[in-house]
Amino acid sequence: MDGSHILVVDDHRDIRDPLAVYLKRHGFRTTTAQSAAAARDVLNKASIDLVVLDIMMPGEDGLSLCRHLQERGPLPVILLTAMTELADRVAGLEIGADDYVIKPFEPRELVARIRTVLRRASRVPKPLGEERRRIAFDSWLFDVEKRELIGEDGVSIPLSTGEFRLLQVLTQRPNLVLTRDQLIDLTSGRSAQVFDRSIDNQVSRLRKKIEPDPRNPRLIKTVWGDGYVFACEPRVVE
């Protein structure tokens, strides 16, 4: 993990350069880029293991570059965002970013997140695409378009809006540990009325519907100190 090549993309030199120095001190190889165009040039010439990417940049913004990176193939991305950029954070996660850090941030926190994302990326497949409309997992068929969860007996199980969104997020990101903040952003776009406990309650309700034994879940597992993981390999049904 240490020795991984990190690309820092930020148009602010006073953030970009000190961050690169800090990452080098913690054992990472680091390259910087002041724009999306410069980042594309680096990516065409060098092997990069993870991109730290500012969202707000002149010209092509970070979300556009993030989308391009995901189209190229699996490459972990951590977004740097402002506190007010909620919609952009959600959009970034939806198009494939692995995590985000809100400015101003502690470099130590970013290093910890980089190591966590690199560790996950080394063993986790990429999320299923949004175009996958019918997904089979365990003994269930999840019809995203019809918003139905169907058991092996053919009976449809009703899902609340929150449960549907949660199951959609989980099945699109199998074996990926998602924090409560990420789940909140992806399912509801964090509002003043949504808290960590709400996600815990939704997980509990969904477990009661899909787990053989909700008290000992094997599909939606708790990762203590991190969040939840959908520990199942969904299969696309044509």
C-alpha positions in Angstrom: 0.0 0.0 0.0 2.8 2.4 0.9 4.6 3.2 -2.3 1.3 3.6 -4.1 1.3 6.3 -6.8 -1.2 9.1 -5.9 -2.3 11.8 -8.3 -3.4 15.0 -6.6 -5.5 17.2 -8.9 -6.3 20.7 -7.5 -6.1 24.1 -9.1 -4.9 25.7 -5.9 -1.2 25.4 -5.6 -1.3 26.2 -1.8 -3.3 23.0 -1.3 -1.8 20.8 -4.1 1.9 21.2 -3.4 1.9 20.9 0.5 -0.5 17.9 0.2 1.9 16.2 -2.2 4.8 16.8 0.2 2.8 15.4 3.1 1.8 12.3 1.2 5.4 11.7 0.2 6.4 11.8 3.9 3.9 9.1 4.5 5.4 6.7 2.0 3.4 7.5 -1.2 4.7 8.4 -4.6 3.0 11.6 -5.6 2.3 13.5 -8.8 0.4 16.7 -9.0 -1.8 18.3 -11.7 -3.4 21.8 -11.7 -6.3 20.9 -14.0 -8.3 18.1 -15.5 -6.4 18.5 -18.7 -3.1 18.1 -16.9 -4.4 15.1 -15.0 -5.4 13.4 -18.3 -1.9 13.9 -19.6 -0.4 12.4 -16.4 -2.8 9.4 -16.6 -1.8 8.7 -20.2 1.9 8.6 -19.3 2.0 7.1 -15.7 0.5 4.3 -13.7 -1.6 5.8 -11.0 -3.1 3.9 -8.1 -5.5 6.5 -6.7 -6.6 10.1 -7.6 -7.3 12.8 -5.0 -9.5 15.1 -7.0 -10.9 18.6 -6.3 -14.4 19.0 -7.6 -14.4 22.8 -8.2 -11.8 23.6 -10.8 -11.9 26.1 -13.8 -12.5 24.5 -17.2 -13.4 20.8 -16.9 -14.5 20.2 -13.3 -13.7 17.3 -11.0 -17.0 15.5 -11.6 -16.4 15.4 -15.4 -12.9 14.1 -14.8 -14.2 11.5 -12.3 -16.7 10.3 -14.9 -14.0 10.0 -17.4 -11.8 8.0 -15.0 -14.6 5.5 -14.3 -15.2 5.0 -18.0 -11.5 4.2 -18.5 -11.6 1.4 -15.9 -11.4 0.8 -12.2 -9.4 3.6 -10.5 -10.0 4.7 -6.9 -11.0 8.4 -6.5 -11.3 10.5 -3.4 -13.0 13.8 -3.9 -12.1 17.1 -2.2 -15.2 19.1 -1.7 -16.5 22.2 0.0 -19.0 22.0 2.8 -21.7 23.5 0.6 -21.2 21.0 -2.3 -23.7 18.4 -1.2 -25.2 17.8 -4.6 -21.7 17.4 -6.1 -20.7 14.9 -3.4 -23.7 12.8 -4.0 -23.2 13.0 -7.8 -19.5 12.0 -7.3 -20.4 8.9 -5.3 -23.1 8.0 -7.8 -20.7 8.1 -10.8 -18.1 6.0 -9.0 -16.0 8.0 -6.6 -14.9 5.9 -3.6 -14.9 8.6 -0.9 -14.8 12.3 -0.2 -13.1 14.7 2.2 -14.6 18.1 3.1 -12.4 21.1 2.9 -10.7 22.3 5.1 -9.4 18.8 6.1 -6.8 17.3 8.3 -4.1 15.7 6.1 -3.9 12.8 8.6 -7.6 12.0 7.9 -6.9 12.1 4.1 -4.0 9.7 4.5 -6.2 7.3 6.5 -8.9 7.4 3.9 -6.4 6.9 1.1 -5.1 3.8 2.8 -8.6 2.5 3.5 -9.7 3.0 -0.1 -6.6 1.4 -1.5 -7.1 -1.6 0.8 -10.7 -2.0 -0.3 -9.8 -1.5 -4.0 -7.3 -4.3 -3.9 -10.0 -6.8 -3.1 -13.4 -5.3 -4.1 -15.0 -5.5 -7.6 -16.5 -2.3 -9.1 -20.2 -1.5 -8.5 -22.8 -2.9 -10.8 -23.8 -0.3 -13.3 -27.0 1.8 -13.1 -28.2 0.1 -16.3 -28.6 -3.3 -14.5 -32.3 -3.3 -13.9 -32.9 -6.9 -12.7 -30.6 -8.3 -10.1 -30.6 -11.7 -8.5 -28.9 -12.2 -5.2 -29.1 -15.1 -2.7 -32.7 -16.4 -3.2 -34.1 -13.0 -4.3 -34.8 -11.2 -7.5 -34.6 -7.4 -7.3 -36.4 -5.7 -10.2 -35.1 -2.2 -10.0 -37.3 -0.8 -12.7 -40.5 -2.2 -11.2 -39.3 -1.6 -7.6 -40.1 -5.2 -6.7 -38.3 -7.7 -4.5 -39.4 -11.2 -5.4 -38.8 -14.3 -3.3 -38.1 -17.8 -4.8 -41.8 -18.6 -4.2 -42.6 -15.8 -6.7 -44.2 -13.6 -4.0 -43.4 -9.9 -4.1 -42.2 -8.4 -0.9 -43.2 -4.7 -0.4 -40.4 -2.2 0.1 -40.7 1.3 1.5 -39.0 4.1 -0.5 -36.1 4.1 2.0 -35.7 0.3 1.8 -35.8 0.3 -2.0 -33.1 3.0 -2.2 -30.9 1.3 0.3 -31.1 -2.1 -1.4 -30.4 -0.4 -4.8 -27.3 1.2 -3.4 -26.1 -2.0 -1.7 -26.6 -4.2 -4.7 -24.8 -1.8 -7.0 -21.8 -1.9 -4.6 -21.3 -5.5 -3.5 -18.5 -6.2 -1.0 -17.7 -2.5 -0.6 -17.8 -1.2 2.9 -20.0 1.9 2.9 -20.0 4.4 5.8 -23.2 5.7 7.3 -22.5 9.1 5.8 -22.0 7.6 2.3 -25.3 5.6 2.7 -27.1 8.7 3.8 -25.8 10.7 0.8 -26.5 8.0 -1.7 -30.0 7.2 -0.4 -31.4 10.5 0.6 -28.8 13.3 0.1 -28.1 14.2 3.7 -30.7 16.7 5.0 -31.2 18.2 8.4 -33.7 15.5 9.2 -31.5 12.5 8.3 -29.1 11.1 10.9 -26.9 8.0 11.2 -29.5 6.3 13.3 -32.0 6.5 10.4 -29.7 4.4 8.3 -29.3 1.9 11.1 -33.1 1.6 11.3 -33.4 1.2 7.6 -30.8 -1.6 7.6 -32.6 -3.3 10.4 -35.9 -3.2 8.6 -34.4 -4.4 5.3 -32.6 -7.3 7.1 -35.9 -8.5 8.5 -37.2 -8.8 4.9 -34.2 -10.4 3.2 -32.2 -12.2 5.9 -33.0 -15.8 6.9 -32.0 -14.8 10.4 -31.9 -11.0 10.9 -30.1 -11.4 14.2 -27.2 -13.1 12.5 -27.1 -11.3 9.1 -25.1 -12.8 6.3 -26.1 -10.5 3.5 -25.9 -7.0 5.0 -23.1 -7.2 7.5 -22.0 -4.6 10.0 -18.4 -3.6 9.8 -17.7 -2.2 13.3 -16.3 1.4 13.1 -16.8 1.6 9.4 -20.4 1.0 8.3 -22.1 -1.8 6.4 -21.2 -4.2 3.5 -23.4 -6.1 1.1 -21.6 -9.5 1.4 -23.1 -11.1 -1.6 -22.4 -11.3 -5.3 -25.4 -10.0 -7.3 -26.1 -11.5 -10.7 -27.6 -9.6 -13.6 -30.7 -11.2 -15.0 -31.5 -10.5 -18.6 
